[in-house]
């Protein structure tokens, strides 16, 4: 699954990102960093998929490199999910603060 395909649905449609872009007169730093992070995770997933398919077809016999690529992709995806969970948790905490 390509993570890049869902990025246009998430970033441009969110009101906060659009508002920040309007204020700064362009793409916000947060948006650029988010796009870079998603792109990096997507690239690692794609590399792991390619290496795994090559190993399965017999083209590439280096199982160590394939396993390392798969573990890197897994760790980066887990980190992104954990970061997302923490951001959502922080947002919910801020929204529940009584003013």
N, C-alpha and C positions, 0 to 999 in steps of 0.2 A: 504494500500500500504506500503510495507516495504522499508524504506529509505536505509537500508543496502544494498539492491540489486543493487542500482545505484552507491554506493560508489566506487567499483572497477573500474567502467567505468570512474569516474571523477578523482580521485586522481592519480592512477598510470599512466594514459594516459597523464597527463598534463606535459608539458616540464619543467616548473619551478620547480615542485615538484621533478621530476626525477633529474634535475640538482642539486638541493639542497641536495638530497640524495647522489648523487655522490661526491659532495664536502665534505660533512660531513662523508662520509664513511658508511652511513646507512640511516635509516629513519630519516627525519628531525623532529624537534620539532613542526613545523607548521603542518606537516602531522599528527603527533600523536594527536595534539590538535583538528585538524579538524575531524579526525576519532572518537575521543572521543565525540565531540559535536554531530556529526551525529548519533552516536550510542545512545547517551542519548535521543535525540529527537525521534529516532525510538523506543526505549524501552518505552518511555512515551506514544507514539501513540499505541503501541501494548497493553500496560496495559489498556488504555482507551477502546480499541476495545474489549478486553476480558471482562472487567467489564460491558460494554454496552450489549454485547451478553448474559451474565449471567442474567442481569436485564431483558432483553427482553424475555428470556426463563423462567423466574420465579425462577431461582436458587438463585439469590442474591436479597434480598429485600431492601438493603441499598442504597437508591437513592442518599443520600448525598455524600457518598464516590464515587459513580459512577460519579456524576456531578463534584466533585472536580477533579477527575482524568481526565475527559474530558477537563475541563478548564485549567489544568496544561499542557496537551498535546497541546491545542490550543495556549496558551501563548508561550510555548517553540518553536513551529513551526513558529509563527509570529515573534518572536525574531530572529530566524535563517534566515528567509526571509529578515527581515529588515537589518540584519548584512550583508547578501549577497549583497543586493542592495547598501549599503554604500561602500562595498569593490569594487564592479563593478564601482560605481561612482568615487571613488578615483583612480582606475586604468585608467579610461577614462580621468580623469583630468591630470594625470601624462603623459599619452600618447599624450595629446594635447599640452603639454608644448613645446614651440619653443626653440630649442637649438642653 
